[in-house]
Amino acid sequence: MGTIIDMRKLPSEETVFRLLIYCKETPELSNEAVSTNKYLARELLSFKPFQRTMKLESIFFKFLQEHPDNVLIKDIDVLFNPEYKIDVMKMLLSVYKRKKFRLVWSGSYLNGCLTYSEEGRSDHKTYNINEYDIMCVI
């Protein structure tokens, strides 16, 4: 399901109907992108720790509602907190169905997989892009 596309061959955003994930952060992308970490952390602090997992998706959606469609976001590290025990990619896709956005990946891309953190760490995650309806820009 997932698609890999070269940055130079990227179609216009209006013709892309999948979550667009930029695998490499460039200065241009960094300048355009809106960081999510501080907002998410601040909002999550208003809930007791056992409630945060249940509130995470709605808080993320609320953040996106405060921005225009197809906003480019970055810094999604808060989502990978192992205490939340969520599938971050599934949550991103769930929210994408309700509010379109683009994402600068907070990890790396290699051999058809998006990876967050280092192997052996509690927050390490690997996503085979063929299992998700996404478009990765390399």
C-alpha positions in Angstrom: 0.0 0.0 0.0 2.7 2.5 0.9 4.5 4.4 -1.9 8.0 5.8 -2.1 8.5 8.9 -4.2 11.5 11.0 -5.0 11.3 14.6 -3.8 12.0 15.8 -7.3 9.0 13.9 -8.6 6.5 14.9 -6.0 3.1 15.7 -7.4 1.1 18.7 -6.2 -0.4 18.3 -2.8 -3.9 18.7 -4.2 -3.4 15.4 -6.1 -2.1 13.4 -3.1 -4.7 11.6 -1.2 -2.5 9.8 1.3 -0.6 10.9 4.3 2.6 12.5 2.9 5.6 11.7 5.0 8.9 13.5 4.3 11.7 11.1 5.3 14.5 13.7 5.3 14.2 17.1 7.0 15.6 19.9 4.8 16.0 23.5 5.9 13.0 24.4 3.7 10.8 21.8 5.3 12.0 22.7 8.8 11.2 26.4 8.3 7.7 25.6 7.0 6.8 22.9 9.5 5.0 23.5 12.8 6.3 21.6 15.8 3.8 19.5 17.9 5.9 18.5 20.9 5.3 21.5 23.2 1.6 21.7 22.5 1.0 18.0 23.0 3.1 17.8 26.2 1.4 20.9 27.7 -2.1 19.5 26.9 -1.3 16.0 28.2 0.0 17.4 31.5 -3.6 18.6 32.3 -4.6 14.9 32.5 -3.7 12.2 35.0 -1.1 9.7 33.6 -3.6 6.9 33.2 -5.9 9.2 31.1 -3.2 10.4 28.6 -3.3 7.4 26.3 -7.1 7.9 25.8 -6.8 11.6 25.3 -3.7 11.6 22.9 -5.6 11.3 19.6 -8.1 14.0 20.5 -5.4 16.4 21.6 -3.4 15.7 18.4 -6.6 16.3 16.3 -7.3 19.6 18.3 -3.8 20.8 17.5 -4.4 20.1 13.8 -7.7 21.9 13.8 -5.9 25.1 14.9 -4.0 25.0 11.6 -5.0 25.0 7.9 -5.5 21.8 5.9 -2.3 20.2 4.7 -0.2 21.9 7.4 3.3 20.4 7.6 4.1 19.2 11.0 7.3 18.0 12.7 8.5 16.9 16.1 6.1 14.1 16.9 8.4 12.6 19.6 5.8 12.9 22.4 3.6 10.4 20.5 6.3 7.7 20.9 6.3 7.8 24.7 6.2 4.1 25.5 3.8 4.6 28.4 1.1 5.5 25.9 1.2 2.0 24.2 -0.2 3.2 20.9 0.5 2.4 17.3 1.6 5.9 16.3 1.2 5.3 12.6 -2.3 4.0 13.0 -3.2 7.0 15.1 -1.7 9.4 12.5 -3.7 7.8 9.8 -6.9 7.9 11.9 -6.5 11.6 12.4 -5.5 12.1 8.8 -8.9 10.8 7.7 -10.5 13.7 9.6 -8.0 16.5 9.0 -5.4 16.5 6.2 -1.7 17.2 7.2 1.8 16.4 6.0 4.6 15.1 8.2 8.3 15.4 8.6 9.3 12.0 10.0 11.1 12.2 13.3 13.3 9.1 12.6 14.9 7.5 9.6 13.9 5.6 6.4 15.7 2.5 5.2 14.7 -0.4 2.9 10.9 0.3 2.9 10.7 1.0 6.7 10.3 4.1 8.8 12.1 3.8 12.1 11.9 5.8 15.2 14.6 5.7 17.9 17.3 3.1 18.2 16.9 -0.6 18.4 16.9 -1.7 22.1 15.3 1.5 23.4 11.8 1.4 24.9 10.5 3.9 22.4 11.9 2.1 19.3 9.4 1.5 16.5 9.7 0.3 12.9 6.9 0.6 10.4 6.9 -1.3 7.1 5.4 1.3 4.7 3.8 -1.4 2.7 1.4 -2.0 5.6 0.1 1.6 5.6 -1.7 3.8 3.2 1.1 6.5 3.1 3.4 8.2 0.7 7.0 8.5 1.7 9.1 11.2 0.1 12.8 10.4 0.0 
